[in-house]
Amino acid sequence: MKKLIVILIAACSLASCKKFLEEYSPSDVTPKSTADFNEILFSDGYPDARKELHPWLMYMEDDIQFYISPANIIDAPTYYSAIRGAYEWQAVQGRDGSGASPEYFNAWGNYYKLLLGVNVVLQNVDRSTGDPVLKDQVKGEAYALRAYYHFKLVNIYARPYNDSTTTPDKLAGVPLRTNGDLSDQYMTRNTVKEVYDQITSDLDSSILLLERSRKTDDVFRISHVAAHLLASRVYLYMEDWRRCIQHADAVLHQHPQLMNYMDWTGVTPDFDNSFIGPENVESVWCYGSAEEYYPMNEAGFGMCFEVSRELVSCFEDNDLRKANGIFEVPAEYKPFIGLDYFQNKRMYPSSASEYLLINNSWRSSEAYLNRAEAYIQLYRTKGDAAAASEALKSLNTLRAQRFAPADFQAWTLKPADILLQMCRDERRRELYFEEGHRWFDLKRYGMPAIRHVYHPDLSTTQIFTLQKRDAQYVVPIPEVVLTRNPALVRDPLIPGTRQPD
């Protein structure tokens, strides 16, 4: 049964769908039961624990930094060459002959392959035989996954929904993929509004179906709680504050748990006691490979990419997320480790089997942050002091678990703009190196200018600047995709190669 989906997914990479259809054999097994489609969805519609979807995205954020020292001067150029297209915000990423391969940068292909698997399930599961409760569950999960993949695609390859210079119906988005049919017709780009309309429609369907069973016993499958969490994120990006709050409240009504970071203090981290992953009480869904959020040079000596000094400086000194999640390299180790800091937020795997234990997570902490930001925006736009009080309630509930009791000080009412910045800073501290949150947040904050520092040698400093509203806030559609589909319209690119300041 899985063979059908494997063949369909392989067809995405073929230049001609007709050729694929000619090679298809009627003897291939076709799934018929709902249980079959449930298995297909998990194996071909969910992100694989061994697959990195966009491992380069973190290198575009301001939470990462390049470090140079005598300890890594030999290895650093190799690591840098592999990721420089993203770190320098170049118009072309992954050139042949230098750096990582173009396929390494092809999140487009990764997500559309998953969409094909999801759509085949949605298109056929209603005709399957089996438990109708399971059928609703499978469809609900599939709708949520389809919403999520389109959400990631449109936020990587298009301008943000809330772009202040235009409206989403005038912005080029990404092609909507809502069926599993194969065709020679080239997909064209839908508008950002059309993509978000499909996302919200799919989430409505997902929540309706998943609320029927309210199944939450498998953190590796999408639940109604996870679907509400995604909806709160989507409506936050759309600046639909009340719907964002509505869905965040649904999450927190059913999954308010927060990890007490005191549990980390004085404890050697392990897979049963981790900020990220299935054992964290905050996790509502775990998926894919968290390896894509490890700096690519994480093992041994020769490290050169890690958390930025700017990120570290935004933590309060007694914040346990800093004390337990970021390791400051002692001076005596500097001759051997080229970093000032490295993240301790995720466990580094020591064996192949441990890679499967390290996943990305959607966490309840995001619901607190989404809710707080939406309430602050109501406070800003309507002067509603009650909304400010609700925002502070969410932020203080979260922060109380990130400090020792003696160190925690509840935040009090501030002017709206100040409170909004406090919330954004809290979001940065909480969600760094997770899911691309920081990159997407920078886009919806107005695409501010940010800088990256590179040292080609021990005595030279180069500064690359992503200008405010820079064209490269929209990641270029991969050249391999444009070559295969000439109907796709290319976004404006910076001319030539970005040079250091």
N, C-alpha and C positions, 0 to 999 in steps of 0.2 A: 504493500500500500504506500509506503514512504517513497517508493521509486517514482511514482507519478509526480510528486512534488519536487523531488530532486531533478527530474527531467525538466519540469516547468521552470524551475529556478535557473538551471543551466541555460535555458533558452534565452534568458535575459542578455547573455553575453554574445549571442549569435548575431551576426550582421543581418541575416535574413530569417524571419519567422517562417516563411514558406519552406525553407530548407528543413527547419525543425519539424514541421508538420509532415513532410514527406518521410522523415526518418522515424516518426512515431509508430510503434507497433501495437496493434490491437490486443496482443497477448499480454501487454503490461497490466499488472493488477490494478484495479480501480477500487478505492475504498468505498464501502457501502454503509457501515455502521457509524453511529454517532461517536462511539468509543474510538473508532479509527480516526475520525476527524479531530477528536480531542488530542490524540497522540501526534497527528500531523501538525496541529497548531503549535504544540509545545516544541516539536523538533524543528519545524521549519518556519514558524511564525514568530517565535520568541528569539531574542538574541542569544547566541551560543556563548557558553562560558569561555570558549577559547577564541572568540572573535572580537577584535577591537573595532569599534564602529567609526570613531574619529580620534585616533590617538594623538593627532597633531593639534587639536583645537586648544588644548591647555597652553600651548606655546604662544598663542596670540593674546593671552590675558596679561594683566598687570600683576597677577599674583605669582608669576614665575620670573626667575632671574638667571642670567648666565654668570658663573663665577670662574675666575682664573687664578691659578697659583702654581708654584713649582711642582705641586703634587699631581696636577692634572694637565700640565702643558703639553704633554705628548698625546694624550687621548682626546683632549677637548676639541681639536679641529675635526676629528672624525665624527664625534657626536654632533657638533655644530653643523657640519655639512649636511647631515641627514635631515635636519629640521629647520634649516635656515630660511626656507621659503615661507614658513609660517611665522617664525620668530621675527623676521624682518618685514612681514606683511607684504610680500612680493605679489605681483599680479599673476605670476606663474609659479606653481608649487610642484616640486617633484620633477625637475628636469631630467631627461635621460642623460646618463653619464656623470651626474653629480647629485649627491643627496639621495633621499629616499625615492623609491620608484613612484611613478604617477599613481599606481593603484593604491599605494599607502595613503594617499590623500583623497581617495575616492569614497567619501562618505555617501555620496549620491548613489553609487552603485550598491553599497551595503544596505541602505534603507529601502531602495526600490526592490531589491531581492526579497527582503522581509515582507514588503507590502504584497508582492505577488503571492507568497505563501499564505498570508492572511486572507487575501481576496479569494483564493481558491477555496478556502474553508467556508467563508461567508457565502460564496456562490453555490455551494453544493450541500452544506450541512442540513438544510431544511428538507432535502430529499432523502436523508439518511434514516436508517431504522435504529431506534433505541430510546432510551429514557428521555422524555421531554424536558425534565429538569436539567439533565446534563446538556441537552441541546441549547437551552437558554444560557447556561453557564459558558459554553464554548463560544456562542455568538457574542455574548457580552464581553468576554475577554478579547475576542477578535476585533470588535468595534473599538475598544479602548486602545488596542495596539495600533490599529490603523490611524486613529486620531493622533497618537503619540508620534508615529513615524512621520506623518505629514507635518506635525508641529516642529519636530527637529529639523526637517528639511527646509521648511519655510523660514526658520530662524537662522539657519546657516547660510542659505543661498538667496536671501532677499532682505530688503530693508524692513525695519520693524513695523509692526502694525500701527504703532502710535507715532510714526514719523511726522514731525511737526510741520513739515513743508508741503505736505500733500495729504491725500486720503488713501486708505488701503485699496479702494477700488481702482486706483490709478497706478498702483505699484505692481511690477512684475513679480509674481511669486514662483511657484514650482508646479509642474504638472500634477494634476490629481490622478491617482491610480486607485480606482474603485471597483475594478473587476479583474478576474484572472484570465480573461480571454487574450489570446495571442493574435496580433494583427501586424500588417506591414505599415499601417498608418503611424506616422511619427507623432509622438506626444508633443504638445505645445504648452507653454507656461500659462497657467491660470493666474488670476490676480491674487494678491495677498488676501483680499476680502473673500474671494471665492474659496480659498484654501481654509481660512478660519471658519467660514460658514460650514464647510464640510466637517471640520474638526469638532465644532460644537454640536452639530447634528449627530455625529458618531458617538460623542460622549453622552448625549441624551439617550441614545439607544442603548449604549453600554450600561449606564446607571439603571435604566428601567429594567433591563434583563438581570443584572447582577444583584439588584435589591431583592429579587424574588427568592434567591437562595441565601444571600448574605453569608456566603462561604468565606471564611478567613483562616482556614487551618493550614494553608500552604503558602508560605511567603514568597515562593517562586512563581506563583500564578497571580494574575491581576484579580483583585477583589473589588467589591463595590467601594470600599474605603479608598483603595488606590485610584479608582476612576474619579471619585470626588476630589482627591488631591490633585490629579492632573487637571481637572476642570477649574479648580481654584487658581492654578498656575496660568492656565490659558486666559481666564477672564482678568487676571492681574495684568497680563501683557496687553489685553484689549482695553484696559482701563475701565472695565465694567465692574466698579467697585462693589456694588451690592451683590452681584452674582458671585464674585470672588469670595466675599464673606459668607454667603450662603453655603458654598461648597466647602470652604475651610471649616465652618461650624459643623458640617456633617462629618468631616474627618475627626474633629476633636471630640465630638459627641461619642464616637465609637472607638477612637484610638487616641486618647489624650496622653499616652505614656511618653515620658521623657527619661533619658538616661541621666542618672546622677553622676556627674563627672568626678565626684569624690571617690567613686568606685575604682577609678583609675589610679588614684594617688598612691604611690608606693607599691604599685602592682606591676609586674612584668607583663606587657601586653601579650595576649595570645588570641586564638581564633574564637574563644568563648567569651572574650572580654574586649570587644572592638568597637571603635567609633562607627565603623561602617560594616554592614553585613547582616546575615540572617540571625545572629545571636543578639543583636542590639534590639532592645525592647521598642525602639522608635520605628524600626523598619516595617513598612507596609507592603513593599514589594522589593525583591532583590533580583537582579538580572545581569546577564552579560558578564564581561570581564572588567574588573576594576584595574587591571594592568594598564589600560589605556590612560589612566590618571596617575601612573607612576612616571616620573621623569625617566627617559629612556636609558639613562646611565646609572640606574640606581644601585647596581651590584658592585661591591668591592671598591677599590680606589679609582681615581680618575674621574670622579663625579664633577659635573660642571653645571647642571641645571637643577634648581631647587626653588623652594619658596623664596619670594622676594623680601628684601629688607623692608620695603614699603608695606607689604602685608603684615609682617611681624610687628611693625611699629604701630599698627592700628589696634593691637590688643592692649587691654589694660594689664598691668604687671601681674595682678593676682588672678587673672582669667585662667581657669584650669584647661581651657582649650589650647592655650599657649603653653602652659606648664607641661601638659601631658601629650599634646599633639604636635608640638614643634620642638625639636632638639637643637639646642645651641651648641655648636662645636667648641669645646674648650680650646684655649690658646695652645696648649701643649700638643693637641692633635692636628693643628693647622698645617704643619709640615707634611702630613700624610693624607689629609682630606682637604680638598680645595674649596670647601663650602663654609659659609658662616652658619647656616642652618640646614636641617633637612626635616621633612615631614615625618611624623610618627602617627599620622592619622589612620593609616591603613597598615596592616601587617604585610611585610614583605614575604612572599612565599619562599620556602627553602627546598621544595620538591615539586615535581610535576603534579602530584595529586593535590597539593595545597593550592595550586592555581584555581582549582574548581571550587574552593571554599571562599574565594575572594570575589565579591560581586559589587556592582553598583547598587545603591539603595535609594528608594524614595522614603523619606523619613517624616514622622509627624512634626518634627521641628520646623519643616518648611511651611506646614499649615499655620503654625503660630505666626511665622514671619509674613506670609501672604495676608493673613487676616489683619495683622497690625498695620501693614503698609496701606491696605485698602481703607481701613478706618482713618488713618492719618490723612489720606487724600480727601475723604469726606470732611474731615476737620478743616483742611486747607481751603476747600472750595465752598463749604457751607457754614464754616465757623461753628460747627457742632461740637460743643465741649463734651457731650456724652460720647461722641465718636472717639475723641482723644482719650477718654477714660478707658474705653474698650481696647484701644491700641496699646495703652500702657499695661493693661491687664495681661494681654498676650505676651508682650515683651518681657515683663517682669516674671511671668510664669516660666518662660524659657530661661532667662538669665539666672534665676534662682538655682537652677540645676547646673550652672556652669561656674559657680563660685563656691568656695567654702562658706558655710553659714555666717561665720564671723566677718567675712569679706564682702558679702553681698549687700549692696545698697540699692533699694528700689528707685527706679527712675520716676520723676515727677513731671508735671505738666510744663511744657516749653512752647514757645511760638512754633507754629506749624512747620515752617521750613526747617527749623533746627531739629524738631522731632523727626521729620522725614529723613534728614541726613543721619541721625542717630540710628534709625531703623535700617537704612541702607548699609551703614557700617556694620551693624549687627549681622545682617544677612551675609556680608562678605566674610566676617569672622566664622560664621556657622557653616557656610556652604562651600568654602574654597576647595578646589580640586575635586569637585563633584559635578558630574553631568554637563559641564560647560556653563553652569549657572552664571559665573562671573562674566563671561563673554556676552551672553545674552542679556544680562542686566545692564552692562555698559551700553549696549545697543539701545535698549529702551529708555535709558537715562538721558539720551540725546547724543550718543556717540562722541564722548569727550576725547580730547587729545591724550594719548598715553605714550610712554617712552620705553624702549628696551636698550639695555647697555650690552655691548659685545666687546671683548678684548681679544684681538687677533694674536697678541703676544703680551708678555708681562708688563710692557711699558706703554702700550697703546690702548686708548679707550675710544670706541665708536658708539655713537648714540643714534638709534633709528627712532623716528617719530611717526606715529600714526596720527595724522592731523584730525582735528574736530570734523566730524561728518566725512571722514576719508572714504574714498570709493572702496577701499579694501575692508571696510566694516561689513561689506557683502563678500563672502568668500566666492571666488570665481568658480563657476561650473567647471569641473575637470575637463581638460582638453580631450581626453579619451571619450568622454560623453558627448561633447560637441561634435567630434568627428563622426560618431555613430548616428547622431541625430541632428541634421542640419536645420531642423525646424525650430530648435531652441535659440532664443535671442540672447546674445551675450550681454552681460552688464558692462557698464563703463569701467575701464581699468586705468590704473595709473600708467602714464607713458613710460616705457622703458623699464629700467631697474631702479628700485628705490635705493637711494644713496644715503650714507650716514650724514648727519647734520654737519 
